[in-house]
């Protein structure tokens, strides 16, 4: 089985597909000065764009890991956006953790695994 990589540089690939499964690199929002809701919306839009490029969509999510800078302050706001974004009946396996992220302005980062149709 071959491995397909897209949007690759010397450090990482944004998309890796293998054996009917797509793995996305951790995604963050574009406007790091925004609050948790806007950063979450932008992050989810980036995920949708990459899933589309890989040939799948959010209804095929298998697993999501959510990293929050401050889980106490941001869990509810992130979940409000997540709940509105995710189609009913297709909730993936999910873990949410508090983490020190690579830039202090990043409030949320998501890493996803999805099935190919």
C-alpha positions in Angstrom: 0.0 0.0 0.0 1.4 3.4 -0.9 1.6 6.5 1.2 0.5 9.8 -0.2 1.7 13.0 1.2 0.4 16.5 0.4 1.5 20.0 1.3 4.9 18.6 2.5 8.0 20.5 3.6 11.2 19.3 5.1 9.6 19.0 8.6 6.1 17.7 8.0 3.2 17.0 5.7 -0.2 18.6 6.3 -1.9 15.5 4.8 -0.8 11.9 4.9 -3.1 9.2 3.4 -2.5 5.5 3.8 -4.7 2.4 3.7 -8.0 4.3 3.4 -7.1 6.6 6.3 -6.2 10.3 6.2 -4.1 11.9 8.9 -3.9 15.7 9.2 -1.1 17.6 11.0 -2.2 19.7 13.9 -4.2 22.7 12.7 -4.7 26.1 14.2 -6.6 29.3 13.3 -5.2 32.1 11.1 -5.9 35.1 13.4 -4.0 34.3 16.6 -5.2 37.5 18.2 -8.8 36.2 18.1 -10.6 34.6 21.0 -11.3 30.9 21.4 -14.5 30.8 19.4 -12.9 32.5 16.3 -9.7 30.5 16.6 -11.8 27.3 16.8 -14.0 28.3 13.7 -10.8 29.1 11.7 -9.2 25.8 12.8 -12.2 23.8 11.8 -12.4 25.6 8.4 -8.7 24.7 7.8 -9.5 21.1 8.6 -12.5 21.1 6.2 -10.3 22.5 3.5 -7.6 19.9 4.0 -10.1 17.0 4.3 -11.6 18.2 0.9 -8.1 18.3 -0.6 -7.5 14.7 0.6 -10.8 13.5 -0.8 -12.9 13.2 2.3 -15.0 15.3 4.7 -15.9 15.9 8.3 -18.6 13.2 8.3 -15.8 10.7 8.0 -13.8 11.8 11.1 -12.5 8.8 13.1 -10.5 10.5 15.8 -9.8 14.0 17.0 -7.4 15.3 19.6 -8.0 18.8 20.8 -5.2 20.8 22.5 -6.3 23.8 24.6 -4.0 26.4 26.1 -6.4 26.8 29.0 -8.9 24.1 29.4 -10.8 25.8 32.2 -11.2 29.1 30.3 -11.7 27.7 26.8 -13.4 24.3 26.9 -17.0 25.6 26.8 -16.3 28.2 24.0 -14.5 25.6 21.9 -17.3 23.1 22.4 -20.0 25.5 21.4 -18.3 26.0 18.0 -17.5 22.3 17.7 -21.1 21.3 18.4 -22.4 23.7 15.8 -19.8 22.5 13.2 -20.1 18.7 13.6 -23.0 17.0 11.7 -25.3 15.0 14.0 -24.7 11.3 14.3 -21.0 11.3 13.2 -19.1 12.2 16.4 -15.6 10.8 16.3 -13.6 9.4 19.1 -12.2 12.5 20.9 -9.7 13.6 23.5 -9.3 17.1 24.8 -6.2 18.1 26.8 -4.6 21.2 28.1 -1.2 21.8 26.5 1.6 24.3 26.2 1.3 25.1 22.4 4.1 26.2 20.1 3.1 29.9 20.1 1.7 31.6 23.2 -1.2 33.2 21.2 -2.5 29.8 20.0 -5.5 28.9 22.1 -6.6 25.7 20.3 -5.0 23.1 18.0 -6.7 20.1 16.5 -5.2 16.9 15.1 -7.6 14.7 13.2 -7.8 11.2 11.5 -10.5 10.5 9.0 -11.6 7.7 6.7 -11.5 8.0 2.9 -14.8 7.3 1.2 
